[in-house]
Amino acid sequence: MLLNKNQFRHILIYGAITGGAIFFLLMLGFIFGNANNPNIQFICILLFITGVMLSTKKFRDLQPEKTLSYGLAFRTSFFTGLVIGIIWAVYGYILYTASPGLLEEMMHEAQEAYLQLGWSEEDVTDMVEQSSAISMAFAYFFSSVLYGGILSLIVGAIFFRRRNPLISQTPDNE
């Protein structure tokens, strides 16, 4: 079994809390006219990293003897990131469906940046024409899974802990 019941519940709770915080921050940015502000995106990435790390650490601390295998640590952090990514994708879909002008503004900025990087006019035009609320939501989700997977490799290595083999399971005086 990939996830047990307690781990699944733990992942949903921490993923929903972190994803909700990111959603709330991004909505505040949208309300105040800063939806595409790079500083808000940076804070969201920091929240993502913090949420994944806290989820894995807390799950390890709930285990007997506070031990956690690398695989279990990896799965906890990866699936927490996956839940956050789903919430982030829902935000992206809602945002760009409710405000198509925002998507056009972002694509215009991207178009100028890609032309300055030397992309051909035809490639940039094709990219802009294919952008939609669904493609942006998929991009949010895919990037969360990709970066969450890389982060999970690191977090798994940081938080895994084996039982100390020098400590006996049974007391010596029995």
N, C-alpha and C positions, 0 to 999 in steps of 0.2 A: 504494500500500500504506500502510495506516494506521501500522503499527509494523514496523520491521525486526527481524531475529532478535536482534541485540545489544541493541537497546533493550528488546525484550520480556523478555529474560533479566534485564537490569538492573532493570526495573520489578518483576519477580517477586521478585528477591532483596531489594531495598529495601522493597517492600511487605510481604513475608513477615517480614522482620526487625522492621520497625516494628509491623506487626499482631501479631506474636508478643509483642513487648514490652507492647503494650496489653493483649492477652489475659492475659498473665502478671500484670500489675498488677491487672487487674479480678478475676482469680481469687483473688489474695491478699486483695483487698478482700472478696470473698465469703467466703473461709475465715475471716477475722477479723471477720465480721459487719458490714462496711461497704460492702455491694454498691451501695447507693444514695447513698453519700457524695458530695456535690458537689465536695469537694476532690479525690477520686480522679478524678472525671469531668473536672475542670479539668486535672489532670496528663495525662490521656489526650489531651485536645485539644491540649495543648502538644506531646506526643509525636507526634501526627498531623501538626501543622504542621512540626515539626522534621524528621520523616522525609521528608515531601514535599519540603521545601527541600533537604535533604542529597542526596536522590536526584537532583534536577534539577541541583544544582551539580556533583555527582560525574559525572553523565552529560556535562555540558558540558566538564568538565576532561578527559574521555577522548576528546573529539573532536579531529580535526586542527586545529591552530592555536587550540585552545580556543574555537571558534566554535560558536554554536548559534542557529538561527533561532527566532523567537518561537513559531511553530507547533510546532516540535519540543520546545521547552521546555514549552509548554502541555501537549502530549500526554504528555510524560514525567511531569509533576507530576500531571496529571489521572488517568492510569491507575495511578500509584503510589497515589493516594488511593482509587481504585476497589478495588484489591487489599486495602488496609487496611480499607475498608468491608465487603468480603466477610468478612474474618476477624472484624471487630467484630460483624457480623450473626450469624455462626455462634456467637460467644460469647453473644449475646443469646438466641438460640434454645435453646442448651444450658442457660443459666442459668435461664430462665423455664420450661423444660420440667422440669428437675430440681427446681426449687423454686417450685411454683405459689403458695405462700404469700407469697413475695417479690413476685410480680406483684400479688397482691391488696393487699399492704401499700402498694406504690407507687401503685396505682390509688386506694386510700383517701386517701392524701396528696394526690394530684392532684384527686380529687373535692372535698375540702375547699378546696383552693386555687382551683379554678374557681368554686365557689359563692361564695367571698369576692370574686371578680372580677365577679360579677354574672351568671354564666351561669344559665340556667334549670335547674331540677331535672331536667326531662325530658331536656335535652341532655346533662347530665353523666351521668345514668343510662345513656343510650344509648352514650356513649363508654366507660363502664366495662364494660358488657355486651359490647361488641365487641372488647375488648382480649384478646389471647392471645399466646402465645409467638411465633407466626408474625408477628403484627402488630407486636410489639416488635422482632423481627429486621428486618422490613421498615423500620421507623422508623429503626433504627440505620443500615441500608444507605442509605436515602434521604437522611438527614441527612449522611452521609459524602459522598455524591455531590454534593449541593447545596453544602455548604460546601467540599468539595474542588474543585468547579468554580470557585467564587468565588476560593478560594485560588490555584488554578492560573492564573487571569488575572493575579493579582499576581505570583506566582512567575515566570511566563513573562516578564513585563516586567522583573523584576529580573535574571534570569539569561541572557536572550538576549544574544548578542554576535555582531556581524558581523565579517567579515574587514576589516582596515584596508586601504582601497583605495590608500593612499599607500605601502604596502610592496609592492614588486614580488615576483611569484612566482618569477622567475628572477634569479639574481645578475647584476649589471651587467658583471662582468668576464669573462663567457663569450663 
